Amino acid sequence: MRISLWDSTLGRFRLTAIAEGISYLVLLGIAMPLKYFAGLPEVVKYTGWVHGLLFVLYMVLLLKVWKQYRWNRGKVALAVIASLLPFGTFVFDRELKKEQQADRV
């Protein structure tokens, strides 16, 4: 059975985590080089805003998931650390996908 990311709080958190991870990579890998090597600081400004909004949404949804799924502090700490590392949210998403699949059974 295919899992929809919109069906649950965990699914919405996963979707936000993926978007936040992509925005972080775009900020670091595209916007920052354009700022420093092409003299385009506005790219960082707008990409940074998008990333910042997604980061705040990630944290809000993390609080909801923590409460609803009764995650322990260690798992919440991993989620926070994942949001700070490039590719971290993608690695963390693998575990979340397993949890969401187990939740469906």
TIPASE-342168 format. One record per residue: x, y, z of N, C-alpha, C in turn; residue in one letter. Coordinates in steps of 0.1 Angstrom, whole numbers, padded with zeros to 4 digits, always signed. Layout:
% residues N
XYZXYZXYZa...
This chain:
% residues 105
+0008-0012+0000+0000+0000+0000+0009+0012+0000m+0005+0022-0008+0013+0034-0009+0009+0044+0002r+0019+0050+0008+0016+0059+0019+0016+0074+0014i+0005+0081+0017+0004+0095+0014+0010+0103+0025s+0018+0113+0021+0024+0121+0031+0015+0131+0037l+0003+0133+0032-0007+0142+0037-0016+0136+0048w-0016+0123+0049-0026+0115+0057-0025+0117+0072d-0013+0121+0077-0011+0121+0091-0001+0132+0095s-0001+0135+0108+0009+0145+0112+0023+0141+0109t+0026+0128+0111+0039+0123+0108+0042+0125+0093l+0033+0122+0084+0034+0124+0070+0037+0139+0066g+0030+0148+0072+0032+0162+0070+0046+0166+0075r+0050+0161+0086+0063+0164+0091+0074+0159+0082f+0072+0147+0076+0081+0141+0067+0082+0150+0054r+0071+0154+0049+0071+0163+0037+0078+0176+0040l+0076+0182+0052+0082+0194+0056+0097+0192+0057t+0101+0181+0063+0115+0177+0065+0122+0176+0052a+0116+0170+0042+0122+0169+0029+0123+0183+0022i+0113+0191+0023+0113+0205+0017+0124+0213+0024a+0125+0212+0038+0135+0219+0045+0149+0215+0041e+0151+0202+0040+0164+0197+0036+0168+0202+0022g+0158+0202+0012+0161+0207-0001+0165+0222+0000i+0157+0229+0007+0160+0244+0008+0173+0247+0014s+0177+0238+0024+0191+0240+0030+0202+0237+0020y+0200+0227+0012+0210+0224+0001+0210+0234-0009l+0199+0240-0013+0199+0251-0023+0206+0263-0017v+0203+0266-0005+0209+0277+0002+0225+0276+0002l+0229+0264+0006+0244+0262+0007+0251+0260-0006l+0244+0252-0015+0250+0248-0027+0248+0257-0039g+0238+0265-0039+0235+0274-0050+0235+0289-0046i+0227+0292-0036+0226+0306-0033+0239+0312-0027a+0246+0305-0018+0258+0310-0013+0269+0312-0023m+0271+0303-0032+0281+0305-0043+0277+0317-0052p+0264+0318-0055+0260+0329-0063+0263+0343-0056l+0261+0343-0043+0264+0355-0035+0278+0359-0036k+0287+0349-0033+0301+0352-0032+0309+0352-0045y+0305+0344-0055+0312+0343-0068+0306+0351-0079f+0293+0354-0078+0286+0361-0089+0281+0375-0084a+0283+0378-0071+0278+0391-0066+0263+0392-0066g+0256+0382-0063+0242+0382-0062+0236+0380-0048l+0238+0389-0039+0234+0387-0025+0218+0385-0023p+0210+0390-0033+0196+0388-0032+0192+0374-0032e+0199+0365-0039+0196+0351-0040+0196+0345-0026v+0206+0348-0018+0206+0343-0004+0195+0349+0004v+0192+0361+0002+0181+0368+0009+0168+0360+0008k+0164+0358-0005+0151+0351-0007+0152+0336-0004y+0162+0329-0008+0164+0315-0004+0164+0313+0011t+0171+0323+0018+0172+0322+0032+0158+0324+0039g+0150+0333+0033+0136+0334+0039+0128+0322+0037w+0129+0316+0026+0121+0303+0023+0126+0292+0033v+0139+0291+0034+0145+0281+0042+0141+0284+0057h+0142+0296+0061+0138+0300+0075+0124+0296+0078g+0115+0299+0069+0101+0296+0071+0099+0281+0072l+0105+0273+0063+0104+0259+0064+0110+0253+0076l+0121+0259+0081+0127+0255+0094+0118+0257+0106f+0111+0268+0106+0102+0271+0117+0090+0261+0116v+0085+0259+0104+0074+0249+0102+0079+0235+0107l+0091+0231+0103+0097+0219+0107+0096+0217+0123y+0101+0228+0129+0101+0227+0144+0087+0227+0150m+0078+0234+0144+0064+0234+0149+0058+0220+0148v+0060+0214+0136+0055+0200+0133+0062+0190+0142l+0075+0193+0145+0083+0184+0153+0076+0183+0167l+0072+0195+0172+0065+0195+0185+0052+0187+0185l+0045+0189+0174+0032+0181+0173+0035+0166+0172k+0045+0162+0164+0048+0148+0163+0053+0142+0176v+0061+0150+0183+0066+0146+0196+0055+0143+0206w+0045+0152+0206+0034+0150+0215+0025+0138+0210k+0021+0138+0198+0012+0129+0193+0017+0114+0193q+0030+0113+0189+0036+0099+0187+0044+0095+0200y+0045+0104+0209+0052+0102+0222+0066+0098+0220r+0073+0106+0212+0087+0103+0209+0095+0106+0222w+0106+0099+0224+0115+0102+0235+0124+0114+0231n+0130+0119+0241+0139+0131+0239+0150+0128+0230r+0155+0116+0230+0166+0112+0221+0162+0113+0206g+0150+0109+0203+0146+0109+0189+0143+0124+0185k+0138+0132+0194+0135+0146+0191+0149+0153+0189v+0159+0149+0197+0172+0155+0196+0178+0152+0182a+0176+0139+0178+0181+0135+0165+0174+0143+0154l+0161+0146+0155+0154+0153+0145+0159+0168+0144a+0162+0173+0156+0168+0187+0156+0182+0187+0150v+0190+0177+0153+0204+0176+0147+0203+0174+0132i+0193+0166+0128+0192+0163+0114+0188+0176+0106a+0181+0185+0112+0177+0197+0105+0189+0207+0104s+0200+0204+0112+0211+0213+0111+0222+0208+0102l+0222+0196+0098+0232+0190+0089+0227+0189+0075l+0236+0192+0065+0232+0189+0051+0229+0174+0049p+0219+0171+0043+0214+0158+0040+0208+0151+0053f+0209+0157+0064+0204+0151+0077+0189+0148+0076g+0181+0156+0071+0167+0153+0071+0163+0142+0062t+0171+0140+0051+0169+0128+0042+0172+0115+0049f+0183+0115+0057+0187+0103+0064+0177+0100+0075v+0173+0110+0082+0163+0109+0093+0149+0104+0087f+0146+0108+0075+0134+0105+0068+0132+0090+0066d+0144+0083+0064+0143+0068+0062+0137+0062+0075r+0141+0066+0086+0135+0061+0099+0121+0064+0100e+0117+0076+0096+0104+0081+0098+0094+0073+0088l+0099+0070+0076+0092+0062+0067+0088+0048+0073k+0098+0042+0079+0096+0029+0085+0086+0030+0096k+0087+0041+0104+0077+0043+0115+0063+0045+0109e+0062+0053+0099+0049+0055+0093+0043+0042+0087q+0051+0034+0081+0046+0022+0075+0042+0012+0086q+0049+0012+0097+0045+0003+0108+0032+0008+0114a+0030+0021+0114+0018+0027+0120+0006+0023+0112d+0008+0021+0099-0003+0017+0090-0008+0003+0091r+0001-0006+0096-0002-0020+0097-0011-0023+0108v
